[in-house]
Amino acid sequence: STTAAIPLAPSSLTGAAAGTSRINLTWADNSSNEDTFVVEMKSGTAPYASLASLPAGSTTYAATGLAIGTTYQ
């Protein structure tokens, strides 16, 4: 049987504020065999929540609706 190679993880994630409630995320796509990118975020002790499922090859996402003074991961 043939086993598909596990995609390489993205790297070089950066975030740039783009207003009071938005951050633009960018990363390096290090794989050529991923199906999608799932963007997740959390604040405080809350569990991670999925924000978006992006097509293979994506390298950017704009997270919107963020609260001022809140730390996100």
LINLIN-V352782 format. One record per pair of residues at least 4 apart in sequence whose ideal C-beta (glycine too) atoms are under 8 Angstrom apart, sorted by the first residue. I is the first residue (numbers start at 1). J is the second residue. D is the distance in whole Angstrom. If there is no record, write none. Layout:
BEGIN
I	J	D
I	J	D
END
This chain:
BEGIN
4	33	7
5	33	6
7	31	4
7	33	5
7	34	4
8	30	4
8	31	4
9	30	7
9	31	8
10	27	4
10	28	6
10	29	6
10	30	6
10	31	8
10	37	7
11	27	7
11	28	5
11	30	6
12	26	8
12	27	6
12	28	4
13	25	7
13	26	7
13	27	5
14	25	7
14	26	5
14	27	7
15	23	5
15	24	7
15	25	5
15	26	8
16	23	7
16	24	5
16	26	8
17	22	7
17	23	6
18	22	5
18	23	6
18	24	5
18	62	7
20	68	6
21	64	6
21	65	6
21	66	5
21	67	7
21	68	7
22	62	6
22	63	7
22	64	5
22	65	8
22	66	7
23	62	8
23	63	5
23	66	6
23	72	8
24	60	7
24	61	8
24	62	5
24	63	8
25	39	7
25	60	7
25	61	5
25	62	7
25	63	6
26	59	6
26	60	5
27	59	6
27	60	8
28	59	7
29	34	8
29	37	8
29	57	6
29	58	7
29	59	5
34	56	5
34	57	8
35	56	6
36	53	5
36	54	6
36	55	6
36	56	6
37	53	7
37	54	4
37	55	8
37	56	7
37	58	5
37	61	8
38	50	6
38	52	7
38	53	5
38	54	8
39	50	7
39	51	5
39	52	5
39	53	8
39	54	7
39	61	5
39	63	7
40	48	4
40	49	6
40	50	5
40	51	6
41	48	7
41	49	6
41	51	5
41	63	6
41	72	5
41	73	7
42	46	5
42	47	6
42	48	5
42	49	6
42	72	7
42	73	5
43	67	8
43	70	5
43	71	6
43	72	5
43	73	7
44	70	8
44	71	8
48	73	8
51	61	7
51	63	6
52	61	6
54	58	4
54	61	6
63	72	8
66	70	7
66	72	7
END
